[in-house]
Amino acid sequence: MKIVSGRTGSPHVTSQQFRQMLEGIIGQGSYIITSGENLKPELSSNNLLKIRSGMMAHHGCISCVDIGTYDEVTLTNGSQGMKRIDLIVNRYTRNAETEVENCSWKVIQGTPVASNPAVPAYTSGNLQDGDLVDECPAFEVHYDGINVTEVKSLLSVTDGLSELSSKLAKSNDSIAAINNKLISIVERGEKNGYNYIKYSNGDAVVWRKYNWNTDVSVNWYGLYFTSSKAVDFPFTFKEAPLIIVSPGTTNELYWMGVNEVSTTGYKLTAYSVKKGMCYSQGNMLIIGKWK
């Protein structure tokens, strides 16, 4: 273990140690760092490309075009009736004897073909592993005949910390907004013979099988009916809920219904074609707002 950010009397921080730190902060890939004009390519002619100011990272190695300046890269003419793709790379080199390192632009010329030109090969190394040459593809130059038809940037521009913080804040706001719209279960339980679920948006669903053995004795247009005592809900609704009831197992029962529905309960009504004791198992479904 070595101390990197402290004085020890030994040689200064090495380029490899510095790149290790930057890889941990920026990443181990290849990126344009937000700076200057972000290495914007500008075609001056079919033979000259300007690369505006900016900075890039490749395997932790930082190289730049100074603010207020630009680099010029010479291009080779295209071929009449042919198509071609040239590759512009940021070429890292290290002298094995002197250990001097360098970064510079290099144009790798593609092969002219009648159609579907291929991107030329380049030296894919990793300077952190000690490779003497490590080329980072930065731009593609597309030719159709003698003309350049497109200069394509191959590297993404990384956000600065302030931009990342701003996006994170917006992301948190978006997540909060989504959470507010999501419907989730806030309570599930059993009470007074009911099963119920309360949802975060205020909806509630309640259900039960209500067993009722009663004397159906009041005459009503050729039928007989009776009403129960007040039946309580498992909790108080915000407003009177919707109740759907149907008879299950029964003897001589014609239908069931409810009346006097309030926020706290209801009365059950049974109708039969015969007068006398009647048994029924009512299937109850109750839907409403709990808040």
C-alpha positions, -999 to 999 in steps of 0.1 A, spaced: 0 0 0 13 34 -10 2 69 0 -6 89 -31 -19 122 -19 8 128 7 45 138 9 69 109 16 101 121 0 98 95 -27 91 105 -64 59 124 -71 25 109 -81 29 88 -112 7 92 -143 -7 57 -137 -18 65 -102 -34 98 -113 -52 79 -141 -64 53 -115 -80 81 -95 -97 96 -126 -110 62 -137 -127 60 -103 -143 94 -107 -150 96 -144 -151 59 -155 -128 35 -173 -141 41 -208 -137 70 -232 -156 103 -229 -155 139 -238 -154 159 -206 -177 190 -205 -152 218 -213 -147 245 -239 -165 235 -271 -165 198 -263 -141 189 -291 -167 199 -317 -155 189 -352 -158 215 -379 -151 207 -416 -132 235 -433 -129 217 -466 -127 182 -480 -91 182 -470 -91 199 -435 -110 192 -403 -108 216 -373 -113 201 -338 -124 228 -314 -114 232 -278 -122 206 -252 -110 177 -231 -114 140 -233 -107 110 -210 -95 76 -223 -87 49 -198 -81 76 -172 -57 96 -195 -67 132 -199 -58 151 -231 -71 184 -244 -73 211 -271 -67 243 -252 -95 268 -247 -96 294 -274 -77 272 -299 -84 244 -323 -64 215 -338 -62 210 -376 -63 175 -390 -55 170 -427 -78 147 -446 -71 127 -478 -93 133 -509 -120 108 -516 -122 88 -548 -145 95 -577 -174 71 -577 -163 54 -545 -173 55 -509 -150 55 -479 -149 59 -441 -118 73 -424 -113 70 -387 -97 98 -366 -83 85 -333 -67 101 -303 -34 81 -303 -17 75 -270 20 64 -271 46 57 -245 83 55 -251 95 23 -235 130 37 -228 122 73 -217 87 66 -203 76 98 -221 39 97 -230 21 115 -257 -14 120 -272 -21 132 -308 -47 130 -336 -41 103 -362 -62 97 -394 -66 60 -403 -77 58 -439 -104 34 -449 -106 13 -481 -126 29 -510 -154 6 -522 -185 11 -545 -209 6 -515 -211 -2 -478 -176 10 -468 -162 -4 -436 -146 14 -407 -109 8 -407 -92 -11 -379 -72 6 -352 -49 -4 -323 -71 -13 -294 -49 -13 -262 -51 -2 -226 -25 22 -214 -33 13 -178 -21 -22 -186 12 -9 -199 4 -10 -236 27 13 -256 0 23 -281 -37 28 -273 -59 44 -299 -93 59 -290 -117 63 -320 -131 99 -318 -146 107 -352 -157 90 -384 -153 109 -417 -177 96 -444 -169 101 -481 -192 98 -511 -170 103 -542 -146 132 -536 -169 149 -510 -171 145 -472 -208 138 -464 -206 135 -427 -183 139 -397 -196 117 -369 -186 122 -333 -181 88 -316 -178 99 -279 -205 110 -256 -201 142 -235 -202 135 -198 -221 158 -175 -203 180 -149 -211 176 -113 -235 206 -113 -254 191 -142 -255 157 -126 -268 173 -94 -295 192 -113 -306 160 -131 -306 141 -99 -328 167 -83 -352 165 -113 -351 127 -111 -360 128 -74 -388 151 -82 -400 128 -110 -398 98 -87 -418 116 -60 -444 126 -86 -446 89 -98 -449 77 -63 -478 101 -57 -496 86 -87 -489 50 -78 -517 31 -61 -506 8 -33 -521 -12 -5 -518 6 28 -539 -18 50 -553 -53 47 -572 -69 75 -603 -87 89 -629 -72 112 -666 -79 121 -665 -109 98 -653 -88 68 -621 -89 48 -610 -55 36 -582 -37 16 -575 0 18 -556 16 -11 -534 47 -10 -557 66 -33 -585 63 -8 -604 34 -24 -615 5 -2 -628 -30 -11 -647 -50 16 -662 -85 12 -678 -112 33 -702 -141 34 -731 -131 57 -751 -160 72 -786 -150 80 -814 -171 95 -846 -150 98 -883 -151 99 -896 -136 66 -931 -126 75 -941 -91 62 -965 -94 33 -954 -74 2 -973 -77 -31 -975 -115 -30 -941 -119 -15 -927 -118 21 -898 -98 33 -879 -87 64 -850 -64 73 -822 -70 96 -809 -49 124 -781 -25 115 -749 -43 103 -717 -24 109 -688 -20 85 -653 -29 96 -645 9 95 -662 42 88 -663 52 51 -659 87 39 -692 85 22 -719 58 18 -703 30 -3 -717 9 -31 -730 -25 -19 -735 -55 -41 -753 -85 -25 -764 -118 -39 -778 -149 -21 -756 -179 -19 -767 -211 -2 -804 -205 6 -838 -221 11 -869 -205 -5 -852 -171 -7 -861 -151 -38 -835 -123 -35 -816 -101 -11 -809 -64 -10 -798 -36 14 -813 -4 26 -804 25 50 -768 25 38 -746 50 57 -709 55 63 -710 31 92 -733 3 81 -765 -9 65 -796 -31 69 -800 -63 49 -834 -72 33 -845 -106 23 -875 -115 1 -891 -149 -2 -921 -166 -19 -929 -183 14 -937 -170 48 -917 -183 77 -881 -190 87 -856 -187 59 -819 -193 58 -795 -175 35 -758 -170 30 -754 -136 14 -723 -127 -7 -714 -91 1 -692 -68 -20 -687 -33 -7 -667 -6 -26 -662 29 -14 -638 56 -1 -621 53 32 -605 87 30 
